[in-house]
C-alpha cells in the first residue's frame, strides 16, 4: 500500500509529524504529511493525537496518548504501522 497523505490531528501533533516526515524522507518515501493542530479529541482532550491515512473523515488508524508516549516513541509507533501496511 502506497500512502499519499498522512494526517496528524491534535494539539501535540507537530513534533510527531515532523519526526515521521523526516524518517519517510530519509527512506525516499514521498508522503504528504498534514497537521491539524487545532483538533481536540472528544475523549482525550488535548493529550490525544489522531493519525489518519489520507483525510480525517472517519475513525483514525492510530490514536496516541501524549501523556504516555513521548514524540520519539509515538513516531516509531506510526512508522511501524506504516511498515505493517506496506507489507500487507
C-alpha positions in Angstrom: 0.0 0.0 0.0 1.4 3.4 -1.0 0.5 6.2 1.2 -0.4 9.5 -0.5 -1.2 11.5 2.6 -0.8 11.1 6.4 -2.8 13.4 8.6 -2.0 14.1 12.2 -4.7 15.8 14.3 -4.2 17.1 17.7 -2.6 19.9 19.7 0.6 18.0 20.3 0.8 16.6 16.7 3.5 18.8 15.2 6.6 17.1 16.7 5.4 13.6 16.0 4.5 14.6 12.4 7.9 16.2 11.9 9.8 13.1 13.1 7.7 10.8 10.9 8.1 13.1 7.9 11.9 13.2 8.3 12.1 9.4 8.5 9.9 8.9 5.5 12.0 11.5 3.5 15.2 9.6 4.6 13.7 6.4 3.3 12.8 8.0 0.0 9.1 7.7 0.5 7.1 10.7 -0.7 4.1 11.2 1.5 2.3 14.4 2.2 2.2 15.0 5.9 -0.6 17.2 7.0 -1.1 18.6 10.6 -4.4 19.7 12.1 -3.1 21.1 15.4 -6.4 22.8 16.3 -8.4 19.5 16.7 -9.1 18.4 20.3 -10.1 14.8 20.6 -13.5 14.5 22.1 -12.5 11.8 24.6 -9.0 12.7 25.5 -8.9 16.4 25.1 -5.5 17.9 24.3 -3.4 14.9 25.1 -4.6 12.6 22.2 -3.2 12.8 18.7 -5.1 11.0 15.9 -3.3 9.6 12.9 -5.3 9.2 9.7 -4.4 7.8 6.3 -5.5 10.4 3.9 -8.2 12.8 5.2 -9.6 12.6 8.7 -13.1 11.7 7.5 -13.7 8.7 9.8 -12.1 6.7 12.6 -8.4 7.2 13.0 -5.9 4.4 12.2 -4.0 5.2 15.3 -4.5 7.3 18.5 -1.5 8.3 20.5 -1.7 9.4 24.1 1.0 12.0 24.6 0.8 11.6 28.4 2.1 8.1 28.0 4.3 8.3 24.9 7.0 10.8 24.0 7.3 12.1 20.5 10.1 9.7 19.5 8.1 6.6 20.7 5.0 7.9 19.0 6.8 8.4 15.7 8.2 4.9 15.9 4.7 3.6 16.5 3.4 5.4 13.4 6.3 4.2 11.3 5.7 0.6 12.4 2.1 1.0 11.5 3.1 2.3 8.0 5.6 -0.5 7.6 3.0 -3.1 8.6 0.6 -1.7 6.0 3.2 -1.7 3.3 3.8 -5.4 3.8 0.1 -6.2 3.7 
